[in-house]
């Protein structure tokens, strides 16, 4: 889904999300100098990484087919439970009235956007929730993207030693 470029009157919350960390940028009270800077909040995940299958796959002859709990299934169910808790924690930090843009690598950003949309339908909210894939970004790059989305791009300033032509 492409990010919408039109300027809306709602405040914008930008969420960058992966399985390790979420970074939320949202409008804070305006400073007296006229510059809009976002408030940055980080949420660290407790989700363990996926383990890659390596080596020989061993089948225990004592376990009948279809019987017994596979330890890998238990690990994956636990991981899925922790992902759901993590997404709920992040969703709880997103203001109800803001336009939301969720970006990040992998499938979690789309999953968070889907959960926000479902919550909006349930609570009959009419906010915009957008999602798009993105590579890992620095906090400075996220601030610049938030400013662009919120329509508060600062004017470029000339270096102190440059002369105006």
N, C-alpha and C positions, 0 to 999 in steps of 0.2 A: 504494500500500500504506500503510495507516495504521500509525503507530508504536504499538508495544505499550506500555501504561502500567504493566503489572504489574512489580513490583520483583523483580529476579532477583539471585542471589547472585554472579554473575559481575561483574568490573569492566567498565565501559563505555568504549568508545572511540568518540568522536563525530568524524566526518569531514565537513567542509564542503568541497565540491569544485566548481570550475568549470574552464574551459580555461586560465585564467591562473594560478591558485593553489589549493593545497590547505591547509587548516588542520586539524590533528589535535589533539584534546583527549583525554587519557587520564589515568588515575589515577597520581599519583606517590606517593612515600612519605608517609604521614600526618605532618602537622606536630604538634608537641607541644601546640599550643593547641586541638586538637580540630576545627579547620576543615579541610575537604577542599577543596583547590584543584587543578584539573587542570594537568597539564604541557601547554604549548602548543608545537606544532611547525609551522612553515610550510615548504611546498615550492613553489618558484616553477617554473612550467612554461616550457618552451622552445617550446611549440606556437605557430606563427604563426596569426594570426586568419584567418578565412575572408575571401576577397576577393569582393566582390559584383560581379556582371556588370553593366557599365554600357556604354552606347553601342551602336553597331552591331556585330553579330556578323559577323566576317569569315571567309569560307571561302577557303582558298588553292586556286586551280584546278589548281595543279601537283601537289597531293597527291591520289592516287586514293582513292576511298571505301574505308574499311576499312583503309587503309594509313597508315603513319607514326604516330609517337607524338604525341599531343596534349599540348602543354606544360601545359595545365590538369590533365590526368590525372596528369602527373608531379608537379606541385605538390600535388595532392590525395593521391597515394600517399605522398609525403614527409610531409605533415601527419598522415596516418593512422598512419604509422610512429612519429612523434614522440608522438602521443597514446598509442599502445600502450606506449612506453617510460615516459612520464609516469605512466600508471596502474600499471605494474609497480613503479615507484619508490615510489608512494604505498602500494600494497598491501604492499610489503616492510616498511613502518614500522608496520603494524597488528599488534599482538600476537596470537599464535595462540589464546590462551585467553580473550580478551575477547569480550564481546558487542559487536557493531559496529552503529552507526547511521550511514548515509551520507546526507547531504542536500546539496542544491545546486540551482541553476537549470540548465536544459538537460538533455541526455541523459547527460552523463558520470557523474553520481552513480549512475544505474541501471546503467551499464556497469561501473563499479567494483564495485558490489554483486554483479553477475552473476559477475565474475571471482573475487571472494572466495568466492562460493558454489561455483564450479567447483573452486577450489583446496581447499576444505573437503571436497568429495566425493572428490577425488583423494587427499587425505591422511587421509581418514576422521575428520575432526573434526566434532563436533556442536555448534558454536556458532551463535548466532543472528545473522543478518545482515539488517538491515532497511534499506530506502531510502525516501525521501520527497522530493518537490520542496520547495524553500525559496527564498525571495528572498535577496539578499545580506544578511548579518547582521554586526553589529559583534562584536568579540571579547568584549565584555561580555555581549551577547545569547547568544553561543555558550557562554560559561561558565555562564550561568543555565540554558540548555537542558541542558548536561551534568550540572549538579547535579540537575535534575529527573529526568533519565533514571537517574542513579546512586542516587537516593533520598537525597541529602544536602542537601536544601534548608535553608539556614540560617534560624534564627528571625528574625523581623522585630525590629528594634531601634527604640526611640523616639528621636527627636532629643533632644539634650542639654537643650534649652530647653523640652521638652514635660513636662507634669505628668501623673502617673498619676491616673485618675479612679476 
